Amino acid sequence: MKALVSGLVNIETTLKIGSFPIDYYPIDYPFYGIHSDVAGVAYNLTKALIKLGDSVELFSFLGRDDEGERILKRLQKEGIDIRNIAADMDETPASVVLYDNEGRRQIHCDLKNIQEKSISCDDSNLVQQIKSCDLFIACNINFNRALLSKAKELGKLIATDVHVISDIEDSFNREFMESADILFLSDEQLPCKPEKFICRLKDKFPNQIIVIGLGNKGAMLYDRQNDKVYRLEAVKCNDVINTVGAGDALFSSFLHYYLKGYDPVDALMRAEIFASLKIGYDGAANGFSDENDIEKVLLGVKPIVHE
């Protein structure tokens, strides 16, 4: 599969804490509990897809600063093409992730002024890249709106993850939800049970596939082809270290297997294993497995499916 991934790339700092909520104290010494690395949804997706054997074109914006240089060097080291990375912001976006011993996390994301950036679709090279991809993965960020429209115009398969939403009429994410053939989201702030919300989504938007991540309860899938809702129980492949990036892992690996021709339920089974293995590591872009790893686990651990 050849995918075009467009979205946020940033520097992520993770901090291991004792528990939530955090009581005030002036200083702590979490030895080996603080780590800084390259992350961001678009980078997480790109790295996961490459690990699974896909070809990826990455679009993003960075700052003209040390963090931006650090990211560009990492991308080049990992063989990721940087021709579509515009380092023209004053500062590079950054995030801080607090996580506890149970794997729960709290993310603080500083986007700088990236929401003011835009991409022009007048560039013939850009249009050709969209035409040549099998899948356009549009992260829900403002500069993707023009790309989203162009991909739709060209009839490309579109996938997006709107992450945490609490309203089906969400104005920021509406364009993404309307345009996506494959739509992912989390159950973390849904206003009702996921069964009810997934039915609202499929009645309102034309998505062919909808997946709601349910955290340690698994995932729920709607397949328009047979008009059925499935719930897959979670699988546990190892001890949970940090759940940050679990949703990106589920999303990217589902897309990989679905584009390979797997039935949506079979693709989500493998995606659950991919995500479960990933959260045994610290950092949103660490802990990705390859296809062989997934199939080995699947021989002994298979998610239970409810229709």
Salt bridges, closest charged atoms under 4 A:
ASP37 OD1 - ARG74 NH2 2.89
ASP54 OD2 - HIS256 ND1 2.65
GLU57 OE2 - ARG83 NH2 2.79
GLU78 OE2 - LYS47 NZ 3.80
GLU78 OE2 - ARG74 NH1 4.00
ASP81 OD2 - ARG83 NE 3.26
ASP88 OD1 - LYS117 NZ 3.31
ASP90 OD1 - ARG64 NH2 2.64
GLU91 OE1 - LYS112 NZ 3.52
ASP100 OD2 - ARG104 NE 2.83
GLU102 OE1 - ARG104 NE 3.91
ASP110 OD2 - LYS112 NZ 2.82
GLU153 OE2 - LYS150 NZ 3.33
ASP161 OD1 - HIS163 ND1 3.68
GLU169 OE1 - ARG174 NH1 3.04
GLU169 OE2 - LYS204 NZ 3.11
GLU175 OE1 - ARG145 NH1 3.11
GLU178 OE2 - ARG174 NE 2.93
GLU188 OE1 - ARG105 NH2 3.38
ASP203 OD1 - LYS202 NZ 3.30
ASP227 OD1 - LYS202 NZ 3.64
GLU233 OE2 - HIS306 NE2 2.67
GLU291 OE2 - HIS256 NE2 2.52
GLU291 OE2 - LYS260 NZ 2.94
GLU295 OE2 - ARG270 NE 2.80
GLU307 OE1 - LYS228 NZ 3.19
